Structure formats: C-alpha cells, structure tokens
C-alpha cells in the first residue's frame, strides 16, 4: 500500500478499539489524528511511543464527541494541521446500561448524544472536506447490539442501530463524490467497556469461535476498509466470532 500522507482521524483513540485503530493505521503508513475525552496522559503516551516507532505524524486532541461545536472544530483543526482528511473512524462511545423501565432521561440522552449525534456532527463536517477532495473513507463503529438489541442497553442499542441507518444514507449521498461509508458491528471485544461484564462463560458459549474479540480484530477490519475497500459502501460488517444472539 502506498499510504504516504494519507491522514486518518480516529475518535476515542486513547483506549481500547480506538487505540488499536490508531496503532494499526500508523504502523501501516497513515498520519493519525485522534481524540480523547479525559485520558490525556494515555493520549500523550500513545503519541510519543507511536511517533518514535513509526515516524508518522500523530496528534491527540481533547474533544467531546457529544459537543456539536467541538466536532466541527475538530475537523477544521485537523484539516488545517494535516492538510487533508482521508479516513474518519467514528469510534468514541459510552454505555449507561440499565433496564428500560429504570432508565433515567439523562442516561438515554448522554448515550444518544455521544454515540449517535456526535457521529452525525463529525461525519457532516468531514463529509464536506471529503466531497471537495472527491475521496474519503468513513467507518462507523456500531455494534451487534444495534442489529439484535440487548436487554439492559435500550439507549446504546438505539444509538448503534441509528448508526446503521446513518451509514447507509451517507453511503448513498456521498458515493458519487468518491466517498465510502461503512459500519463495523463488533461482537464482544475485550476492552475497559466490557471489563466487568457478568456471565462471561455463558457469553462464550454463544460465540462459535469460542473467544472474545481483540481490539486488533476490529482495527484490522478498519485498515482493510481504509486501504482495500474502494468498492465497498453502505455495508454493516460483523466482526463478532460468529456470535448468535
Ligand atoms: P473504551 O475502552 O471504553 O474506550 C472508549 C474510548 O472512547 C476512549 O478513548 C474514550 O476516551 C473515548 N470517549 C468516550 N467518551 C468520549 C467523548 N464524549 N468524546 C470523545 N471520546 C470519548 O471502549 P471500546 O470498548 O474501545 O469501544 C470503542 C467503540 O466500540 C465504542 O463506540 C463502542 O460502543 C464500540 N463497541 C465496543 C464493543 C466492545 O465489546 N468493547 C462492542 C461493540 C461496539 P477517554 O479515554 O478519554 O475516556
């Protein structure tokens, strides 16, 4: 791959899946801008170690995915700092789990705002840059929960299902300008988000490949879409070990 001067943005790149995406893209020749919300020390450490290892340009930005103005400012700043926006990975996400009848309005709002509305704001801003460039790759990290639903996650499932509709629509609107848009639907991936999941043994029984996924499993799919996915758009790609709900 000739990825020289290709610029990728990863939201939520300080930990978990986003961090693996930052590492994989940088090691494959991308310059990478990534955001974090509160983990500034982890973000700084990642920039320092990957810059030394790969020689690529890396930069971390404190930016709240749930803040509309911050999403627009992020894309404007990265476009100015790096010169282009070739790949956008909408990865930042949160959970506020509880059964629907107990869910507080603020937990519904926080998850929809960060996991869905933030993707709209970031994608709208990046889409304008990509349309002008007549090329771009947008990858949204959805979830198997957005496809199947999951008890205790009505807010998260609604946001992740919403991302699928957003993805398919953006693919239709921007395709003629050379911009692809796909969603990845991870199964259970071992990160801080799933660290204290109950009944892990039972969950494993539902996964034909008999293991939880790694952040690298998702990052490798992101890399494939970013480098080899030129004729793939509007798709939801399950990366879930064959998980059947
Ligand atoms: P994680 O380990 O909890 O990491 C979340 C990342 O998102 C961190 O970098 C965090 O930054 C950032 N973030 C959180 N809120 C943010 C905000 N308001 N603005 C900007 N950044 C924010 O989560 P993960 O497991 O890697 O999940 C990453 C994505 O994959 C999420 O969208 C999640 O829904 C999705 N996903 C995960 C799984 C799984 O099994 N883990 C399965 C399906 C889908 P700080 O470090 O600063 O907090």
Boltz pocket constraint, residues with backbone or C-beta under 6 A from the ligand:
constraints:
  - pocket:
      binder: B
      contacts: [[A, 11], [A, 12], [A, 13], [A, 14], [A, 15], [A, 16], [A, 17], [A, 18], [A, 35], [A, 36], [A, 37], [A, 38], [A, 39], [A, 40], [A, 63], [A, 64], [A, 65], [A, 66], [A, 90], [A, 91], [A, 92], [A, 93], [A, 94], [A, 114], [A, 141], [A, 142], [A, 143], [A, 144], [A, 185], [A, 186], [A, 187], [A, 188], [A, 189], [A, 190], [A, 191], [A, 192], [A, 193], [A, 194]]
      max_distance: 6.0
